[in-house]
Amino acid sequence: MGFCLFPWKFTKMMKFKFLSLFFSLFCLLPIALQGQQESIDSLRLLIPGAADTARVTLYFQLSMKYQNNLTDSALYFANAAINESRDLGYVKGEADGLISLGRIERDQGKLAEGLKHLSESLDLYRKINDLVQMGNAYNDISIVYAMSDDYEKSLEFFKKALGVFRKADDSQGISYALNNIGIVYEELGQDSLARAYYIESLNIKEQNSDTYGIGQAYVNLANIMQNYELYDESITYYFKADSAFSIINDQHASIRNYVLLADAFLQMLEYNEAWKYAYKAYNLANEYKFDLFKQDALQAMVEIKEATSDYKAAFEYQKEYQLLSESLANSQKLAAVEELKAKFDVEEKDREIQLLRSQKLLDQAQNDRQQLANYLLVVSVIFMVIVAVLLGWGYLHNQKKNKILIELNREKDQFISILSHDVKGPLNTLKGFSSLIAQGSSQISKEELAYFGDKINHSIDHLLKLVNGILEWFFSKRSTGALNPQELEVAVLIDDVVKLYELTADQKNVKVTNNADPKATCLADKDALLAVLRNLLSNAIKFSKKGDSIKFTTIQSTVKHLKILITDSGVGISKADLPHVFEYSKKKVRMGTDSETGSGLGLALSKELIETSGGELNVESEEGVGSQFSITLPA
């Protein structure tokens, strides 16, 4: 299907790698489940005879100990700590209860509620100047931003957490903040920087004998190895992480690690091992009611069954996955998250302004004292920079050219590999499902079965021809490095593309219309233009809601140029994302209106193909209104 189908990569799992640094007094988990139960029983026996604030502390301790195993009990004791602290006017107890409650809600996927309670806890910790817990609150708030894909804001708050932990000289807090900053850099595609933060974090955790933190560091290093397809090294790190999580009986971390293990074995084509860990994650997530991890396990199970051609089982697991996804996808909840984020950002800015005003005179005095020293320092630095630039310019110039050539060649080979896997895989899946439908179903009539079977098989024939054509074209282009421009009838090409996506559009109730001038022609490589049109139509359908429309039109912009317009009434593109729409980033990919996935490669390649053909590819969009892509080519 052109450029838009790419493999599932556990993107959701990345959102849950972040570590919640528990209050240092309570973060040491017991070595075994029996030990944990004895600890919990001992704490509960202390409650009846405890004084007011001591009882609140016991509630908080119990909430923390239950958090990764018995969520309902964790919520009960967190609320008990909050309510009793408010009655007593005990600020620290209320803040501790709120941070525990916010973590639980966040891990349940209730991001709006979690952000609200975490921000309230931060305000209370500020009042009593509890630096360690301020750092913890910053850390947990950062995780909420990361889980809602706002990585820049997440990085900002993780760095605030790191600064507070360093001010408090809290080595454990420093190690966890370093880890989380590394995760954000990995999400942003800066793997070398991420690895440096991971290793620095791991060194501190080993000094502190932090078993959970060491396990998480192994998981993160495994992800880096997997990114570079070093699967044996990746598996070794995952197994080390599993050993660490087993020692402390952390089911939450173990489930996440099993899903990542399943993904690694799946990419190694070791399907039995992949299924073993995916199914293990599914059962544990079901037992402990971790629905977000259950969703990831189900998605892995679907992928494995598809890879082993067990389409009937894949279909059943896909239905279960879809039902779970619909229950988790609450648009009101997401809107509430954005509202709370905006409110919290404003409050943060107000506090920062007040701090700046109060320190203005002090800052001015410090600036005056250092002004002379700065002038001398600047002169010295300029001299050293000039020398360094002169020495390194020739070397860097050659290195930069070589690096660009290597990167371009790597991305080209990567695209051919991805395209070969991701188009053929879904084709086989679609063929498998069509066979199941053709065999009969109790839910639809025979006439409907025959109709849908015919439609699906017709689409498959078109798609198989498409795959062979695209691969032949790209391999030919790889060897020759040239396109084959010719005069093309644009309306005919658009008709072919519309027919190809007819079934996909019908499933979303999206109307696609070809209003191109039948006489319009352009000069371009036929396969290249078809590839771009397929990608743009696929994206338009992907980001359209039910009942939306898409239309193709043509404009003779000049005597020598033709403009092809693809206009949709879908969700549109935000102002922040619009300047980067043609940039390739595997780390930040938008989901479609029906949770369709992609890799972020299609539009970047489309722009390259059009520009290579002597044309232009541009976009205009307004969020909530729709988008219009325009292709300008020689006529």
C-alpha positions, -999 to 999 in steps of 0.1 A, spaced: 0 0 0 26 25 -11 46 41 17 22 40 46 23 4 60 52 -2 83 57 -28 111 44 -25 146 72 -15 169 58 -14 204 55 24 203 31 25 232 55 5 254 81 33 251 57 55 271 59 32 301 96 28 305 100 58 327 108 52 363 87 66 391 112 74 418 94 64 450 101 82 483 136 69 493 124 56 527 98 33 510 114 23 477 132 -8 489 109 -36 478 111 -70 496 130 -99 482 100 -123 478 62 -121 479 61 -138 513 85 -111 526 63 -84 512 32 -98 527 48 -100 561 59 -64 558 24 -53 548 8 -73 577 33 -57 601 24 -22 590 -13 -29 592 -10 -41 627 6 -8 637 -23 13 625 -47 10 655 -21 22 680 -4 48 659 -6 86 666 -22 110 641 8 118 617 23 84 623 -9 68 611 -8 89 579 28 77 573 16 41 576 -12 47 551 14 61 527 38 32 532 10 7 525 -1 26 494 34 24 481 38 -13 489 5 -22 472 11 0 441 26 -26 418 4 -56 428 -29 -47 444 -40 -14 428 -74 -12 446 -57 -14 480 -30 11 469 -58 36 460 -76 30 493 -46 38 515 -35 68 493 -70 84 498 -69 75 535 -36 94 538 -50 124 519 -82 126 539 -67 122 573 -39 147 566 -64 173 556 -83 168 588 -51 172 608 -37 200 587 -6 178 580 8 192 547 35 166 541 11 137 547 -14 152 522 14 157 496 27 121 500 -9 108 496 -14 129 465 18 118 448 10 82 454 -25 86 441 -12 105 410 12 77 402 -14 50 405 -39 69 382 -11 76 357 -1 40 355 -38 30 350 -39 54 319 -59 80 337 -35 108 327 -58 138 335 -64 127 370 -28 117 375 -15 151 363 -39 169 386 -29 151 418 8 151 410 8 189 404 -11 194 437 16 174 455 43 195 439 27 227 452 25 213 488 62 201 487 72 236 477 54 250 507 74 228 531 106 230 509 110 192 507 136 190 479 136 152 475 99 150 471 98 181 448 123 162 426 100 131 427 70 152 418 88 168 388 99 133 377 63 119 378 48 149 361 75 145 333 63 109 328 27 121 322 40 145 295 60 117 279 30 94 279 10 120 260 39 123 235 50 158 246 87 149 248 100 184 248 80 194 279 89 160 294 126 166 289 122 201 305 107 187 337 131 158 339 160 182 339 142 202 366 140 170 386 177 164 380 186 199 392 166 195 424 180 161 432 216 174 427 207 203 450 195 178 476 226 156 470 202 126 465 222 101 445 192 78 439 171 106 426 200 117 404 204 82 389 166 80 381 165 114 365 195 106 344 178 74 333 146 92 323 164 119 304 181 91 285 147 76 276 135 109 262 166 113 241 160 77 228 125 87 219 138 117 200 162 94 180 194 106 197 206 71 207 243 79 214 232 106 239 206 83 254 232 55 259 256 80 277 228 89 302 219 53 307 255 43 315 259 72 339 227 62 356 236 25 358 270 33 375 252 52 403 226 25 407 253 -2 411 270 19 438 236 22 456 227 -15 451 194 -4 435 181 -37 421 150 -22 404 170 7 389 197 -18 377 170 -39 360 155 -8 343 190 2 331 194 -32 315 160 -28 297 171 6 283 204 -7 271 186 -37 255 164 -12 236 194 6 223 209 -28 211 176 -37 195 175 -4 176 207 -14 159 194 -50 153 220 -65 177 194 -90 189 217 -114 209 231 -85 230 195 -72 234 182 -105 246 210 -108 271 202 -75 286 165 -83 288 172 -116 307 195 -96 331 166 -72 337 142 -102 343 164 -116 370 165 -82 387 127 -77 386 122 -113 398 143 -106 429 121 -78 440 89 -94 427 79 -63 407 51 -76 384 46 -42 368 82 -42 355 82 -79 347 52 -76 324 67 -47 305 100 -67 301 81 -98 288 64 -78 261 98 -63 250 113 -97 250 85 -110 228 92 -82 204 129 -90 202 123 -127 196 97 -118 170 122 -97 151 146 -126 153 119 -149 138 120 -171 168 82 -174 170 79 -200 198 100 -179 222 81 -147 211 47 -164 218 60 -177 252 68 -142 266 38 -124 249 14 -149 264 31 -147 298 28 -109 297 -9 -112 287 -18 -135 316 0 -114 342 -14 -81 329 -49 -97 330 -43 -110 366 -31 -76 379 -55 -55 358 -27 -36 339 -49 -29 308 -23 -8 290 3 -36 292 -24 -61 283 -31 -41 251 6 -43 242 7 -81 249 -24 -86 227 -8 -66 199 23 -88 201 1 -119 200 -16 -107 169 17 -100 152 31 -134 161 0 -153 149 1 -133 116 38 -142 112 30 -179 116 0 -178 92 -25 -186 120 -49 -160 107 -80 -173 126 -62 -169 160 -48 -135 149 -84 -124 140 -97 -134 175 -68 -116 193 -73 -86 171 -109 -84 181 -100 -85 218 -73 -59 212 -98 -36 195 -124 -39 223 -97 -30 249 -84 -1 228 -119 14 225 -124 12 262 -91 30 268 -95 56 241 -115 83 258 -114 116 239 -128 136 269 -100 123 290 -74 134 265 -89 168 263 -88 170 301 -51 162 300 -44 190 276 -64 214 297 -46 205 329 -12 206 311 -20 242 299 -31 252 334 -1 237 351 23 253 326 7 287 333 11 282 371 47 272 366 54 303 345 38 325 372 59 310 399 91 313 378 83 350 372 79 357 409 112 340 417 129 360 390 115 393 404 126 384 440 162 376 428 166 405 403 188 427 425 210 398 436 214 387 399 223 422 389 250 424 416 265 391 406 265 402 369 284 434 377 311 416 397 317 391 369 314 415 339 352 422 338 361 386 342 337 377 314 353 401 290 387 386 296 373 351 293 356 359 260 388 372 245 406 340 255 378 318 242 377 336 208 414 331 204 412 293 212 381 289 189 398 305 160 428 282 164 405 251 167 385 261 137 415 265 115 429 232 126 397 212 123 380 227 93 396 206 66 390 174 86 354 181 94 346 192 59 356 158 45 340 139 74 307 157 69 305 148 32 313 112 39 287 110 67 260 124 44 267 99 17 267 70 41 235 81 57 217 86 24 227 51 12 217 36 45 182 52 44 177 41 9 185 4 17 164 7 48 134 18 28 136 -10 4 138 -35 33 109 -19 51 88 -18 20 95 -54 11 84 -66 46 56 -42 54 36 -44 22 38 -81 17 31 -89 53 -3 -72 54 -12 -86 20 -8 -121 33 -29 -112 64 -56 -97 42 -56 -129 21 -59 -150 52 -89 -131 65 -106 -132 31 -103 -170 31 -118 -172 66 -148 -150 55 -152 -169 22 -156 -202 43 -187 -188 60 -197 -170 92 -228 -171 114 -228 -134 118 -234 -123 82 -255 -137 53 -241 -158 24 -247 -129 0 -228 -105 22 -200 -131 25 -197 -135 -12 -198 -97 -18 -171 -89 8 -150 -119 -3 -151 -107 -39 -142 -71 -29 -113 -82 -7 -99 -106 -33 -102 -79 -60 -82 -55 -38 -56 -82 -32 -50 -87 -69 -44 -49 -73 -21 -48 -43 0 -77 -53 6 -61 -87 14 -29 -69 40 -46 -47 58 -62 -76 58 -30 -95 71 -9 -67 99 -33 -58 110 -37 -94 110 0 -99 130 7 -68 155 -20 -75 159 -7 -110 162 29 -97 188 17 -72 210 3 -100 205 31 -125 199 60 -101 176 77 -126 138 82 -132 120 78 -165 99 109 -171 71 107 -197 38 124 -206 11 111 -183 -27 115 -182 -33 125 -146 -70 117 -143 -63 81 -153 -36 76 -127 -58 91 -100 -86 67 -110 -63 37 -105 -52 50 -71 -88 57 -60 -99 21 -70 -70 7 -50 -81 24 -18 -119 20 -24 -123 -7 2 -102 12 28 -123 44 23 -156 25 24 -147 9 58 -143 44 73 -172 59 53 -149 84 37 -160 97 2 -132 100 -23 -139 120 -55 -117 124 -87 -124 159 -101 -92 161 -121 -94 175 -157 -96 145 -181 -73 164 -205 -47 173 -179 -12 159 -185 22 162 -168 58 151 -174 70 126 -147 81 91 -139 48 71 -138 57 47 -109 71 76 -89 40 97 -93 17 67 -85 37 60 -54 33 97 -42 -5 97 -50 -9 64 -31 9 78 -1 -11 110 0 -45 93 -5 -36 67 22 -26 95 46 -58 115 38 -79 84 46 -59 77 77 -65 111 92 -102 114 81 -131 107 104 -162 89 94 -183 109 70 -153 131 58 -145 137 22 -114 137 0 -112 151 -35 -86 153 -63 -85 184 -86 -60 198 -111 -50 234 -119 -29 245 -149 -8 269 -127 13 281 -157 17 271 -193 46 248 -184 33 235 -150 4 215 -137 -7 214 -101 -25 184 -86 -44 191 -54 -55 165 -28 -79 181 -3 -95 164 27 -118 175 56 -100 154 82 -83 163 115 -56 185 100 -21 193 112 -12 215 142 9 246 136 37 231 157 39 200 135 33 216 101 69 228 95 82 193 102 56 173 82 81 162 55 108 153 79 115 116 86 113 106 123 107 70 133 104 81 169 73 104 166 46 91 145 10 103 145 -18 78 149 -48 78 125 -84 85 136 -89 47 139 -55 42 156 -38 33 122 0 33 125 29 43 102 66 51 104 69 87 93 89 78 62 62 82 35 59 119 32 97 125 33 102 100 4 72 115 -15 88 150 -13 121 136 -25 105 118 -55 86 149 -66 117 171 -63 138 146 -82 112 148 -109 117 186 -111 85 195 -92 74 206 -57 53 190 -29 37 215 -5 10 214 22 -15 238 38 -34 227 68 -56 239 97 -61 217 127 -97 205 130 -105 217 94 -84 196 71 -54 195 48 -45 202 12 -14 187 -4 -3 202 -38 20 185 -63 35 209 -90 50 191 -120 62 201 -155 34 199 -180 
